[in-house]
Amino acid sequence: MSAQNSTPEIGEMIEATSTGRVAAKDLEMLGQIEKKVRWLSSWTIHNANHIRPKRDGIKVGGHQASCASMTTLMTALYFNVLRPQDRVAVKPHASPVFHAINYLFGRQSKEKLENFRAFGGAQSYPSRTKDGDVVDFSTGSVGLGAAVTNFAALTQDYLRYKDMLPRGEQPGRMVALVGDAELDEGNIYEALLDTWKHDIRNVWWVIDYNRQSLDGMIDAHLFRVIGRFFRAVGWNVITIKYGRKLHDAFAKPGGRSLKKWLNEAPNDVYSALTFQGGAAWRKQILGDMPGDNALASLLGDYDDDALHDLMTNLGGHCMEAVLNAFDSVPNDKPTIFIAYTVKGYATPLQGHKDNHAGLMNVPQMDAFKKQNNVQDGQEWDYAAGLDVAEDKVRAYIDAAPFNDGKSRKKLATVIDIPEMPYARVDTSSTQEVFGKILNELAKMKDSDLADRIVTTSPDVTVSTNLGGFVNQRGLFARENLADEFRERKVPSAQKWIRSPEGQHVELGIAENNLFLNLAALGLSHSLFGQRLFPIGTLYDPFIARGLDALNYACYQDARFMVVATPSGITLAPEGGAHQSISTPMIGMGQPGLTSFEPSFGDELATIMGWSFDHLQNPDGGSVYLRLSTKPLAQPERDLSDATKSEIVSGGYWLREPGENCKMAIAYCGAMAPEAIAAWEKLEADHPGIGLLAVTSTDRLYNEWQDLERARLEGKSDGRMAHIENLLKPLASDARLVTVIDGHPAALAWLGSVRGHAVAPLGVNAFGQCGDSIDLYKYYQIDTDAIIRATKRWD
């Protein structure tokens, strides 16, 4: 036997004894509800896999064992501990438990449960956009649901310190229900470090420490590392290890030996015995501790069923221990509860190493149904199998503090968006224009938009041109902290002043944290009823480093603007690792995110004004701006309303095509000068050649595809997509040359719209160091390459 547990290492032990907090009535009622929740979650999965017809023969799945290990914890929280202002990220695999709880609350229908994991039914993992207004945070990609609660707490603090939340209202707790295997995810530790810097409060993480994962057992010493790490970043660490029955047994003769055996039992041995049952427990313990008469006598007081019940009475399955633990939190500092549980608790799957994706078969479910006193035909009944009258259970559930009957999603006032303060200069880059627009907005007094912008960046604030905004509006912090360089009169362009009034949240170099922070800030209107306009900046190639968190943020319909700059091989001297290639296609392919790549400052100003409205539109979403540090000569023009509309729709003709046009060049972003130069050299030999400025490959492509699908269904009503109208003047045999500082596929699809031949230019290999002139030539996106491409068909 190898020692696995050393209680003093992990922090405070919560004894499963009454503290006056837990009333006998609560224990009785919560015990009944817990039994019902376990049954409903198990049956929901069974129904989906064994009762509902499988039309395609594919396993539906579900996680009965992972649900069973969470039922006590979630029952205690939802029916006793949580308040309406608390927000919860549910462990993905406990989704059926969550749905069962909402079914008992009256917030989930029987039909949705019957269609669990089916089209239109309750979702496999809790989803804000597909499960209605009961879900606070979508979960699914493990680890992200836990980490986002930290940034939601930071968002709540941000709003509180600015008096944007009702005074006198107690802050909500941001609660994460976390599987122990999720602690393998590196993004969790990035989030802990970054939010520790901001001294977040009112966060609870409840760890379902069942010590089993998909492929095997959790490392026996993980609990020590968990406790040490969380204490290192200032968290309260509370362990819920043993239940009341075990504590009572420990107090009897032989109890100290029993506790010693439990503390030293390896995880795989404990789990195997949990599956095998009482006789196996007795044989193993007596074999490991021969000659201990007091222990043998203690075990002799229990028959096999009772001994099995005793040995699986871990703290995470003892309602009294759980409630006492939740009541013992000493302050508003972040708190982690390490709740020892049994995977598959109280089901035929408990403890088996293959139970993660395992499902009870029909005979096992029949036995489980009998165990729960549920009769055939009563599987979905509210009170079937309960030992307490239905009206009493309903009354208790109705009185739960969390169950206030109100929508979990709040509404925020729509903010009027002024015209963007753009002042043309002869030469500028889109990154510079972005910084100047924000700087001018920051100077506006009594501006709802300016006051509600909150910027954030992973340690690239200055290099992405956020410095002007931060100088005007300051960095957010819980306490005032002066800029020591300014205090000492050391010259610096940056005013790094921290205060509760600040509007910039500085992060470390972790793109996952950037997108998790944007997700939380971008849900402020729904979580807290206050509109914010989050703007996050990062280097364009490093979007890929935070792509999981970006997808997660968009999946739950968070609203933010991400500004990725500089981009492409135009960032020439930096070399390949800093030169983005595939990001235009990320922007096109990411649902919930509209991407733009403007060339000129007036285009960017128009797009930003539209974007702030788009962030508030119920049918809107988030926005991605792919910008460049390349200085371009800015056109002298006043954009008409029609041109502005075309810019935000995705493109416009910078040079209109002539009648029966046989050739056109389409460009994007930083490639404008090369495309214009090529057009000027070709115009004499090809009168009427068109020059198409593509400001959003995303808007053009997705509108066209949406309309194509509508046509397949006979619902297009004769409408034309914007790109179809743009290309309409071209002759049927016209040739297109497309050029982008990114993957050529981002524009190559243009030929499919009306059947034109296309020569797509772009970058499809890792970049290298050099100046832009050399690199453009090498990768064949310079002016000469564009001209050569027009002659491909000659």
C-alpha positions in Angstrom: 0.0 0.0 0.0 1.4 3.4 -1.0 0.5 6.5 1.0 -1.7 8.8 -1.0 -3.2 11.1 1.5 -1.8 13.5 4.1 -4.6 15.7 5.3 -2.5 18.6 6.8 -0.9 19.1 3.3 -4.2 20.1 1.7 -5.5 22.6 4.2 -8.5 22.8 6.4 -10.6 19.6 6.9 -14.3 20.1 7.2 -15.8 17.7 9.8 -19.1 16.3 8.8 -20.7 17.2 12.1 -23.6 19.6 12.7 -22.6 23.2 13.3 -26.2 24.4 13.7 -26.3 25.4 10.1 -27.9 22.2 8.8 -31.4 21.6 10.0 -32.8 18.0 10.1 -35.6 19.2 7.7 -33.0 20.4 5.2 -31.1 17.1 5.3 -34.3 15.1 4.9 -35.6 17.2 2.0 -32.3 17.6 0.2 -31.7 13.9 0.6 -35.0 13.2 -1.2 -34.2 15.8 -3.9 -30.7 14.4 -4.4 -32.1 10.9 -5.0 -34.6 12.3 -7.5 -31.9 14.3 -9.3 -29.6 11.2 -9.6 -32.5 9.2 -10.9 -33.6 11.8 -13.5 -30.1 12.4 -14.8 -29.4 8.7 -15.1 -32.8 8.1 -16.8 -32.4 11.0 -19.2 -29.2 9.4 -20.5 -30.7 5.9 -20.6 -33.7 7.1 -22.5 -31.5 8.8 -25.1 -29.5 5.6 -25.6 -31.9 2.7 -25.0 -35.5 4.0 -25.4 -35.4 6.6 -28.1 -35.0 5.2 -31.6 -31.5 5.5 -33.1 -32.1 6.4 -36.8 -28.4 6.5 -37.7 -27.1 3.8 -35.4 -24.6 6.1 -33.7 -24.2 5.9 -30.0 -25.8 8.9 -28.3 -23.7 8.9 -25.2 -23.8 10.7 -21.9 -21.9 10.4 -18.7 -24.0 8.6 -16.1 -21.0 8.0 -13.8 -19.8 11.6 -14.0 -23.3 12.8 -13.2 -23.6 10.5 -10.2 -20.5 11.9 -8.6 -21.9 15.5 -8.7 -25.5 15.0 -7.5 -24.9 15.7 -3.8 -22.8 18.8 -4.5 -25.2 20.2 -7.1 -28.3 19.5 -5.0 -26.8 21.3 -2.1 -25.9 24.3 -4.2 -29.0 24.8 -6.2 -31.6 23.9 -3.6 -30.0 25.5 -0.5 -26.9 27.5 -1.0 -27.0 29.6 -4.2 -28.7 32.9 -4.5 -30.2 34.5 -7.6 -27.2 36.7 -8.2 -24.7 33.8 -8.1 -23.5 32.5 -11.5 -22.5 28.9 -12.2 -20.4 27.1 -14.8 -21.5 23.5 -14.7 -19.0 20.7 -15.3 -19.7 19.6 -18.9 -20.3 16.0 -18.1 -22.8 16.9 -15.4 -25.1 18.5 -17.9 -27.9 15.9 -17.3 -27.8 16.7 -13.6 -28.2 20.4 -14.5 -31.1 19.7 -16.7 -32.7 17.5 -14.1 -32.4 20.3 -11.5 -34.1 22.8 -13.9 -36.8 20.2 -14.6 -37.6 20.2 -10.9 -37.5 24.0 -10.8 -40.0 24.0 -13.7 -37.5 25.7 -16.0 -36.9 22.6 -18.2 -39.6 20.6 -20.0 -40.1 16.9 -20.1 -39.9 17.0 -23.9 -36.4 18.6 -23.7 -35.2 15.9 -21.4 -36.7 13.2 -23.6 -34.8 14.7 -26.5 -31.5 15.0 -24.6 -28.7 15.2 -27.2 -31.3 15.2 -30.0 -32.1 18.1 -32.3 -33.9 20.8 -30.3 -33.5 18.9 -27.1 -31.5 19.6 -23.9 -27.8 20.0 -24.9 -25.0 17.5 -24.3 -23.2 20.3 -22.4 -24.8 23.4 -21.0 -25.2 26.1 -23.7 -26.2 29.7 -23.2 -27.5 30.0 -26.8 -29.3 26.6 -27.1 -30.6 25.8 -23.6 -32.5 29.0 -23.0 -31.9 31.5 -20.2 -31.1 28.9 -17.5 -27.4 28.7 -18.4 -25.0 31.3 -17.0 -21.8 30.0 -18.8 -21.6 27.6 -21.6 -19.2 24.7 -20.9 -17.8 21.9 -23.0 -14.1 22.5 -23.7 -12.8 21.4 -20.3 -11.1 23.9 -18.1 -12.5 27.0 -19.9 -15.8 27.0 -17.9 -13.8 27.0 -14.7 -11.4 29.8 -15.8 -14.1 32.1 -17.1 -15.7 32.4 -13.6 -12.5 34.2 -12.5 -12.9 36.7 -15.3 -16.6 37.1 -14.6 -15.6 38.0 -11.0 -13.2 40.5 -12.3 -15.9 41.9 -14.5 -18.2 42.2 -11.5 -15.5 44.0 -9.6 -15.0 46.3 -12.5 -18.6 47.3 -12.6 -18.9 47.5 -8.8 -16.0 49.9 -8.4 -17.5 52.1 -11.0 -20.9 52.1 -9.3 -22.6 50.5 -12.3 -24.3 47.9 -10.1 -27.1 48.5 -7.6 -25.8 49.8 -4.4 -26.3 47.6 -1.4 -26.7 44.4 -3.5 -24.5 41.6 -2.3 -22.0 40.5 -5.0 -22.8 37.3 -6.7 -20.5 34.3 -6.3 -19.0 33.0 -9.6 -19.1 29.3 -9.0 -17.4 26.6 -11.1 -18.2 22.9 -10.8 -15.0 21.3 -12.0 -14.0 17.7 -12.8 -10.6 16.8 -11.3 -9.3 15.8 -14.7 -10.0 19.4 -15.9 -7.1 20.5 -13.6 -4.8 19.0 -16.2 -5.7 21.9 -18.5 -3.0 24.5 -18.6 -5.4 27.4 -19.2 -6.6 27.0 -15.7 -3.3 27.9 -14.2 -2.8 30.8 -16.6 -6.1 32.1 -15.4 -5.3 31.7 -11.8 -2.1 33.7 -12.1 -3.6 36.5 -14.1 -6.6 37.0 -11.9 -4.5 36.7 -8.8 -2.8 39.9 -10.0 -6.2 41.6 -9.9 -7.1 40.3 -6.4 -10.4 38.9 -7.6 -13.1 38.1 -5.0 -16.3 36.0 -4.8 -15.2 32.9 -6.7 -15.9 29.4 -5.7 -14.5 26.3 -7.5 -16.0 23.0 -6.4 -13.8 20.1 -7.5 -15.4 16.8 -8.1 -12.5 14.8 -6.9 -13.6 11.3 -8.0 -10.0 10.4 -9.0 -11.0 8.8 -12.3 -10.7 10.2 -15.8 -11.5 8.9 -19.3 -8.4 6.7 -19.7 -7.6 5.8 -16.1 -7.0 6.8 -12.5 -6.0 10.3 -11.5 -2.5 10.6 -10.0 -2.7 9.7 -6.3 -0.8 12.9 -5.3 -2.8 15.4 -7.4 -4.7 16.6 -4.4 -1.5 17.8 -2.7 -0.5 19.8 -5.7 -4.0 21.3 -6.1 -4.0 22.5 -2.5 -0.5 24.0 -2.7 -1.1 25.8 -5.9 -4.3 27.4 -5.0 -3.0 28.5 -1.6 0.0 30.0 -3.4 -2.3 32.3 -5.3 -4.3 33.3 -2.2 -7.3 31.0 -2.3 -9.0 29.4 0.7 -8.6 25.6 0.3 -11.4 23.5 2.0 -11.4 19.7 1.8 -14.6 17.7 2.1 -13.2 14.3 2.5 -15.3 12.0 4.8 -19.0 11.9 5.5 -20.8 11.7 8.8 -21.0 7.9 8.8 -17.2 7.5 8.4 -16.5 10.2 11.0 -18.8 8.3 13.5 -16.9 5.1 12.7 -13.6 6.8 13.2 -14.6 7.7 16.7 -15.2 4.0 17.6 -12.6 1.4 18.7 -10.7 0.5 15.6 -11.7 3.7 13.9 -8.2 5.2 13.9 -7.0 2.1 12.0 -9.9 2.4 9.5 -9.0 6.0 8.8 -5.4 5.2 8.4 -6.3 2.5 5.9 -8.5 4.9 3.9 -5.8 7.6 4.0 -3.2 5.2 2.5 -5.4 3.4 0.1 -4.3 3.9 -3.5 -6.9 5.4 -5.8 -7.1 2.3 -8.1 -7.6 0.0 -5.1 -10.3 2.2 -3.6 -12.1 2.4 -7.0 -11.9 -1.3 -7.6 -13.3 -2.1 -4.2 -16.1 0.4 -4.7 -17.2 -1.6 -7.7 -16.8 -5.0 -6.1 -18.8 -4.2 -2.9 -18.9 -5.0 0.8 -17.3 -8.5 0.9 -14.3 -7.2 -1.1 -13.9 -4.3 1.2 -13.8 -6.6 4.2 -11.3 -9.0 2.7 -9.0 -6.2 1.5 -8.9 -4.2 4.8 -8.5 -7.2 7.0 -5.8 -8.6 4.7 -3.9 -5.3 4.8 -4.1 -4.9 8.5 -3.9 -8.4 10.0 -4.1 -8.8 13.8 -6.0 -5.5 14.4 -8.7 -7.0 16.5 -10.4 -3.6 17.2 -10.6 -3.0 13.4 -11.9 -6.5 12.8 -14.6 -6.0 15.4 -15.6 -2.6 14.0 -16.0 -4.1 10.5 -18.0 -7.0 12.0 -20.6 -4.5 13.2 -21.6 -4.0 9.5 -23.1 -6.5 7.1 -21.7 -6.4 3.5 -24.2 -3.8 2.3 -23.8 -1.6 5.3 -20.0 -1.8 5.0 -20.1 -0.8 1.4 -22.4 2.1 2.3 -19.9 3.1 5.0 -16.8 2.9 2.8 -18.3 5.0 0.0 -19.5 7.7 2.5 -17.1 10.3 1.2 -17.5 13.9 2.0 -18.8 14.8 -1.4 -21.8 12.5 -0.9 -22.6 13.5 2.6 -25.1 16.4 2.5 -24.3 17.5 6.0 -20.6 17.7 5.3 -21.1 19.5 2.0 -23.4 22.1 3.5 -21.1 22.7 6.5 -18.2 23.2 4.1 -20.1 25.7 2.0 -21.1 27.5 5.2 -17.5 27.6 6.5 -16.0 30.0 3.9 -14.3 32.7 6.1 -14.3 35.6 3.6 -14.8 36.8 0.1 -11.5 35.5 -1.2 -11.6 32.9 -3.9 -12.3 29.4 -2.4 -11.7 25.9 -3.7 -13.6 23.0 -2.3 -11.9 19.6 -2.9 -14.8 17.2 -2.6 -13.9 13.6 -2.4 -16.5 11.6 -4.4 -17.1 8.3 -6.1 -17.5 8.2 -9.8 -20.8 6.5 -10.5 -21.9 6.8 -6.9 -25.0 4.7 -6.0 -25.2 3.2 -9.5 -24.1 -0.1 -10.9 -21.2 1.7 -12.6 -19.6 3.1 -9.4 -15.8 2.8 -9.2 -15.2 0.8 -12.4 -12.3 2.2 -14.4 -14.3 2.0 -17.6 -17.3 3.9 -16.3 -16.5 7.3 -17.9 -18.3 6.6 -21.2 -20.0 3.6 -19.8 -23.8 3.3 -19.8 -26.1 1.2 -17.6 -27.5 -1.6 -19.8 -31.2 -2.5 -19.6 -31.0 -5.1 -16.8 -28.8 -2.7 -14.8 -31.3 0.1 -15.3 -34.1 -2.1 -14.3 -32.3 -2.9 -11.0 -31.5 0.8 -10.6 -35.2 1.7 -11.2 -36.2 -0.8 -8.5 -33.6 0.6 -6.1 -35.2 4.1 -6.6 -38.7 2.7 -6.2 -39.8 4.0 -9.6 -42.5 2.1 -11.3 -42.7 1.5 -15.1 -44.3 4.5 -16.7 -43.4 6.8 -13.8 -39.8 7.5 -14.9 -40.4 11.3 -15.5 -42.8 11.7 -12.6 -41.9 14.5 -10.2 -42.4 12.5 -7.0 -42.1 8.9 -8.0 -40.0 6.9 -5.5 -39.8 9.7 -2.9 -40.4 9.0 0.8 -41.9 12.5 1.4 -45.2 13.9 0.2 -45.0 15.6 -3.2 -46.5 18.8 -1.9 -43.8 19.1 0.7 -41.0 18.5 -1.8 -42.5 21.1 -4.2 -42.8 23.6 -1.4 -39.2 23.1 -0.5 -38.0 23.5 -4.1 -40.2 26.6 -4.6 -38.6 28.2 -1.5 -35.0 27.6 -2.7 -33.2 31.0 -2.7 -31.9 30.4 -6.2 -35.4 29.6 -7.6 -36.8 33.1 -7.8 -38.6 32.5 -11.1 -36.8 35.3 -12.9 -34.8 35.0 -16.1 -31.2 34.3 -15.6 -30.3 36.7 -18.5 -30.5 40.4 -17.8 -31.1 43.2 -20.3 -29.0 46.3 -20.7 -29.7 49.7 -22.2 -28.7 50.2 -25.8 -26.0 52.9 -26.1 -26.1 55.5 -28.8 -23.0 55.4 -31.0 -21.6 58.7 -32.3 -19.7 59.0 -35.6 -16.1 57.9 -35.1 -13.7 60.8 -34.7 -11.5 60.2 -37.8 -9.2 62.9 -39.1 -7.4 62.1 -42.3 -3.6 62.4 -42.6 -1.6 61.9 -45.8 0.0 58.6 -44.7 -1.0 56.3 -42.0 -1.6 52.6 -41.2 -4.8 51.0 -40.0 -3.2 50.3 -36.6 -2.3 53.9 -36.2 -5.8 55.0 -37.1 -7.3 52.6 -34.7 -5.2 54.0 -31.9 -6.1 57.6 -32.8 -9.8 56.9 -32.9 -9.7 55.3 -29.5 -7.6 58.2 -28.2 -10.1 60.7 -29.5 -13.0 58.7 -28.0 -11.2 58.7 -24.7 -11.1 62.5 -24.7 -14.9 62.7 -25.0 -16.6 63.9 -21.8 -20.0 62.6 -20.8 -19.8 60.0 -23.5 -21.7 56.8 -22.8 -19.7 55.0 -25.4 -16.3 56.2 -24.1 -17.2 55.5 -20.5 -18.2 51.9 -21.3 -15.3 51.0 -23.4 -12.9 48.6 -21.6 -9.7 47.6 -23.2 -7.5 44.6 -22.5 -4.3 43.2 -23.9 -1.8 40.4 -23.1 1.2 42.6 -22.4 1.1 44.3 -25.9 -0.9 47.4 -25.0 1.6 49.9 -26.4 2.7 47.9 -29.4 -0.9 47.6 -30.6 -1.6 51.3 -30.2 -3.8 51.2 -27.1 -1.4 53.5 -25.3 -3.3 56.7 -26.1 -6.6 55.3 -24.7 -4.8 54.1 -21.5 -3.1 57.5 -21.1 -6.5 59.1 -21.1 -8.5 56.6 -19.1 -6.0 54.7 -17.0 -5.6 51.1 -15.9 -8.2 49.4 -13.7 -7.1 48.3 -10.2 -8.9 47.9 -6.9 -6.6 50.5 -5.3 -4.9 53.6 -6.5 -1.3 53.1 -7.6 0.7 56.0 -9.1 3.1 55.7 -12.1 6.4 55.7 -10.3 8.3 56.9 -13.4 6.0 60.0 -13.6 6.4 60.5 -9.9 10.1 60.5 -10.3 9.9 62.8 -13.4 11.4 60.1 -15.6 10.4 60.9 -19.2 7.9 58.4 -20.6 5.2 58.6 -23.2 3.0 56.3 -21.1 0.9 57.3 -18.0 0.7 54.0 -16.2 -1.7 55.1 -13.5 -3.9 52.4 -11.8 -7.1 53.2 -10.1 -10.7 51.9 -9.7 -11.7 54.4 -12.3 -9.3 52.9 -14.9 -10.7 51.4 -18.1 -7.9 49.1 -19.2 -7.4 45.6 -17.8 -3.7 44.6 -18.3 -3.0 40.9 -18.7 0.1 38.8 -18.9 1.2 37.0 -22.0 -1.5 34.5 -22.3 -3.9 34.7 -25.2 -6.4 32.2 -23.6 -6.8 34.7 -20.8 -7.4 37.5 -23.3 -10.3 35.7 -24.8 -11.7 34.5 -21.5 -11.5 38.1 -20.2 -13.3 39.3 -23.4 -15.9 36.6 -23.0 -16.7 37.7 -19.4 -16.6 41.4 -20.2 -18.6 40.7 -23.3 -21.4 39.0 -21.3 -21.7 41.9 -18.8 -25.0 43.0 -20.3 -26.5 39.6 -19.8 -24.8 38.6 -16.5 -25.0 41.9 -14.7 -27.3 44.1 -16.7 -24.7 46.7 -17.7 -23.4 47.2 -21.2 -19.6 47.3 -21.8 -17.7 47.5 -25.0 -14.7 45.3 -24.6 -11.8 45.8 -27.0 -8.9 43.4 -26.9 -5.7 43.7 -28.8 -3.1 41.1 -29.7 -0.6 40.2 -32.5 -2.5 38.7 -35.3 -0.5 35.4 -35.6 -1.2 34.7 -31.9 -4.9 34.4 -32.4 -4.1 30.8 -32.9 -2.7 30.5 -29.4 -6.0 31.5 -27.9 -8.3 29.9 -30.5 -10.0 27.5 -28.1 -11.0 30.4 -25.8 -12.0 32.6 -28.7 -14.3 29.8 -30.0 -15.6 29.4 -26.4 -16.3 33.1 -26.1 -18.2 33.2 -29.4 -20.1 30.0 -28.7 -21.8 31.7 -25.7 -22.5 34.9 -27.7 -20.2 37.2 -25.8 -19.9 40.6 -27.5 -16.4 42.2 -28.0 -14.1 43.6 -30.5 -10.7 41.9 -31.0 -8.1 43.9 -32.8 -5.3 41.7 -34.2 -2.3 43.7 -35.4 0.2 43.7 -37.0 -0.7 41.0 -39.5 0.8 39.0 -42.4 4.3 38.9 -43.9 4.1 42.7 -44.0 5.5 42.4 -40.5 8.6 41.7 -42.5 11.7 41.9 -40.2 10.0 39.8 -37.4 10.2 36.6 -39.4 7.9 33.6 -39.9 6.8 32.9 -36.3 5.3 36.5 -36.1 3.7 36.5 -39.6 0.1 35.3 -39.8 -1.1 33.3 -42.7 -4.4 31.5 -42.0 -6.1 34.1 -39.8 -8.3 35.5 -42.6 -9.9 32.1 -42.9 -10.2 31.9 -39.1 -12.2 35.1 -39.3 -14.4 33.7 -42.1 -15.0 30.4 -40.4 -15.6 31.4 -36.8 -19.3 31.6 -36.0 -20.4 34.6 -34.0 -17.4 36.6 -35.1 -17.5 39.1 -38.1 -14.0 39.8 -39.5 -12.8 42.9 -41.4 -9.5 43.8 -43.0 -9.7 47.4 -44.1 -6.9 49.2 -46.0 -7.6 52.9 -45.3 -8.4 55.0 -42.2 -11.9 56.1 -43.4 -12.8 52.5 -44.0 -11.7 51.5 -40.5 -13.6 54.4 -38.9 -16.8 53.3 -40.8 -16.3 49.7 -39.7 -15.7 50.6 -36.1 -18.9 52.7 -35.9 -20.9 49.8 -37.4 -19.1 47.4 -35.0 -20.2 49.2 -31.8 -23.8 48.9 -32.9 -23.3 45.3 -34.0 -22.1 44.4 -30.5 -25.4 45.5 -29.1 -27.7 44.1 -31.8 -29.7 41.0 -30.6 -28.8 39.4 -33.9 -25.3 40.8 -33.9 -22.1 39.3 -32.5 -18.4 40.0 -31.9 -16.0 41.7 -34.4 -12.4 40.9 -35.5 -10.3 43.6 -37.1 -7.2 42.4 -38.9 -5.0 45.5 -39.1 -1.5 46.4 -40.3 1.4 48.6 -39.4 2.1 49.3 -43.1 1.8 53.0 -43.8 -0.5 53.8 -46.8 -1.2 57.0 -48.6 -4.7 57.9 -47.5 -7.2 58.8 -50.2 -8.7 62.3 -50.2 -12.4 61.7 -50.3 -15.7 62.0 -48.4 -17.4 58.7 -48.2 -21.0 58.7 -49.3 -23.6 56.8 -47.3 -23.8 54.3 -50.1 -20.0 53.6 -50.0 -20.1 53.3 -46.2 -22.8 50.7 -46.6 -20.8 48.8 -49.1 -17.7 49.0 -46.8 -19.5 47.3 -43.9 -21.1 44.9 -46.3 -17.7 43.6 -47.3 -16.4 45.5 -50.4 -16.7 48.2 -53.0 -15.2 49.2 -56.3 -12.3 51.5 -55.7 -12.1 51.8 -59.5 -15.4 50.9 -61.2 -15.3 48.3 -64.0 -16.1 49.5 -67.4 -18.8 48.1 -69.7 -18.4 44.4 -70.4 -15.3 44.4 -68.2 -12.9 41.5 -69.0 -10.5 41.8 -66.1 -10.6 42.9 -62.4 -8.2 42.9 -59.5 -9.5 42.3 -56.0 -7.3 43.1 -53.0 -7.6 43.1 -49.2 -6.0 45.2 -46.5 -2.3 46.0 -46.7 -2.1 45.0 -50.4 -3.9 48.1 -51.6 -0.8 50.0 -52.8 0.4 47.0 -54.9 -3.0 46.4 -56.3 -3.5 50.1 -57.2 -0.1 50.3 -58.8 -0.9 47.2 -60.9 -4.2 48.6 -61.9 -2.6 51.9 -63.0 0.0 50.0 -65.2 -2.7 47.7 -66.7 -5.4 50.3 -67.3 -4.0 51.6 -70.6 -3.9 48.2 -72.2 -7.1 47.0 -70.5 -9.6 49.9 -70.5 -12.4 49.4 -68.0 -10.3 47.1 -65.7 -11.9 47.1 -62.3 -10.3 47.4 -58.9 -12.3 45.8 -56.0 -11.5 46.7 -52.4 -12.5 43.8 -50.2 -13.0 45.0 -46.7 -14.5 41.8 -45.3 -14.0 38.4 -46.9 -16.2 37.1 -44.1 -19.2 39.3 -44.8 -19.1 38.7 -48.5 -18.7 35.0 -48.4 -21.1 34.2 -45.6 -23.9 36.4 -47.0 -23.5 34.7 -50.3 -23.6 31.2 -48.8 -26.6 32.0 -46.6 -28.4 33.1 -49.7 -27.4 30.0 -51.6 -28.9 27.9 -48.8 -32.1 29.9 -48.9 -32.3 29.4 -52.7 -32.1 25.6 -52.1 -35.1 25.9 -49.9 -36.9 28.3 -52.3 -36.7 31.2 -49.8 -34.5 33.7 -51.5 -37.3 35.9 -52.9 -35.0 36.8 -55.8 -32.5 38.6 -53.6 -28.9 39.0 -54.7 -25.9 38.8 -52.4 -23.7 41.9 -52.2 -20.8 40.1 -53.9 -23.1 39.0 -56.7 -24.1 42.6 -57.3 -20.5 43.7 -57.2 -19.4 41.2 -59.8 -22.4 41.6 -62.0 -20.8 44.2 -64.3 -18.1 41.7 -65.3 -18.3 39.8 -68.5 -19.0 36.1 -68.2 -15.5 35.4 -69.4 -13.8 38.0 -67.3 -10.7 37.1 -65.3 -10.1 37.9 -61.7 -6.8 38.3 -59.9 -7.0 38.3 -56.1 -4.3 39.3 -53.7 -4.1 39.2 -49.9 -1.3 39.2 -47.3 -2.7 35.9 -46.0 -3.8 32.5 -47.4 -4.9 32.9 -51.0 -8.0 30.7 -50.3 -9.5 33.6 -48.4 -10.3 35.3 -51.8 -10.0 32.5 -54.3 -13.7 31.6 -53.8 -14.7 34.8 -55.7 -14.5 32.9 -58.9 -17.3 30.6 -57.8 -19.8 33.4 -57.5 -20.4 33.9 -61.2 -18.0 31.4 -62.7 -15.0 33.6 -63.4 -11.5 32.3 -63.8 -9.3 33.3 -60.8 -5.6 33.7 -60.2 -5.4 33.8 -56.4 -2.2 35.4 -54.9 -1.3 35.1 -51.3 0.9 33.4 -48.7 0.7 29.7 -48.0 4.1 29.0 -46.4 5.8 30.2 -43.3 7.3 33.6 -43.7 10.9 34.7 -43.1 12.9 37.8 -42.3 13.4 40.6 -44.8 11.8 43.9 -45.8 8.4 43.9 -47.3 9.7 44.6 -50.8 11.8 41.4 -50.8 9.1 39.3 -49.1 6.3 40.5 -51.5 8.5 39.6 -54.4 9.5 36.2 -53.0 5.9 35.2 -52.1 4.6 36.7 -55.4 2.2 39.2 -54.1 3.9 42.4 -55.3 2.8 44.6 -58.2 4.8 42.6 -60.8 3.3 39.4 -59.6 -0.2 40.9 -59.9 0.5 42.0 -63.4 1.9 38.6 -64.3 -1.2 36.9 -62.9 -3.4 38.9 -65.2 -1.5 37.4 -68.2 -1.9 33.8 -67.1 -4.6 33.3 -69.7 -2.9 35.1 -72.6 
